[in-house]
């Protein structure tokens, strides 16, 4: 294998690695957006007073 083939092979591997990392970043971005929405909903519920109190026993106790 000559030098040019080796360089082309390394470039192909690097391109694949970049694509894989891009997929990971896109998935993490979706997860982060979902978690931020959930956190916002929980904060709004807490602020509105509709959240259950932490130290109150459930009615069936």
C-alpha positions as CSV (number, residue, x, y, z in Angstrom):
1,X,0.0,0.0,0.0
2,X,1.5,3.3,-1.0
3,X,1.5,6.5,1.0
4,X,-1.5,8.0,-0.8
5,X,-3.7,4.9,-0.1
6,X,-2.8,5.1,3.5
7,X,-3.8,8.7,3.7
8,X,-7.1,8.0,1.9
9,X,-7.8,5.2,4.3
10,X,-7.1,7.4,7.4
11,X,-9.3,10.1,5.9
12,X,-12.1,7.6,5.4
13,X,-11.9,6.5,9.1
14,X,-11.8,10.1,10.3
15,X,-14.9,10.9,8.2
16,X,-16.7,7.9,9.8
17,X,-15.7,9.0,13.3
18,X,-16.9,12.6,12.7
19,X,-20.3,11.2,11.4
20,X,-20.6,9.0,14.4
21,X,-19.8,11.8,16.8
22,X,-22.3,14.0,15.0
23,X,-25.0,11.4,15.6
24,X,-24.1,11.3,19.2
25,X,-24.2,15.1,19.6
26,X,-27.6,15.2,17.8
27,X,-29.0,12.5,20.1
28,X,-27.7,14.3,23.2
29,X,-29.2,17.5,22.0
30,X,-32.6,15.9,21.7
31,X,-32.2,14.4,25.2
32,X,-31.1,17.7,26.7
33,X,-34.1,19.5,25.1
34,X,-36.5,16.9,26.5
35,X,-34.9,17.1,30.0
36,X,-35.0,20.9,29.9
37,X,-38.8,20.8,29.0
38,X,-39.4,18.4,31.9
39,X,-37.5,20.5,34.3
40,X,-39.4,23.6,33.3
41,X,-42.7,21.8,33.7
42,X,-41.7,20.6,37.1
43,X,-40.6,24.0,38.1
44,X,-43.9,25.5,36.9
45,X,-45.9,22.9,38.8
46,X,-44.0,23.6,41.9
47,X,-44.4,27.3,41.6
48,X,-48.2,27.0,41.0
49,X,-48.7,25.0,44.2
50,X,-50.0,21.9,42.4
51,X,-47.0,19.8,43.3
52,X,-47.6,17.1,46.0
53,X,-45.9,18.0,49.3
54,X,-42.8,15.8,50.0
55,X,-43.4,15.0,53.6
56,X,-47.1,14.2,53.5
57,X,-48.2,10.6,53.9
58,X,-50.4,9.3,51.1
59,X,-54.1,9.0,52.0
60,X,-54.0,5.2,52.2
61,X,-51.6,5.2,55.1
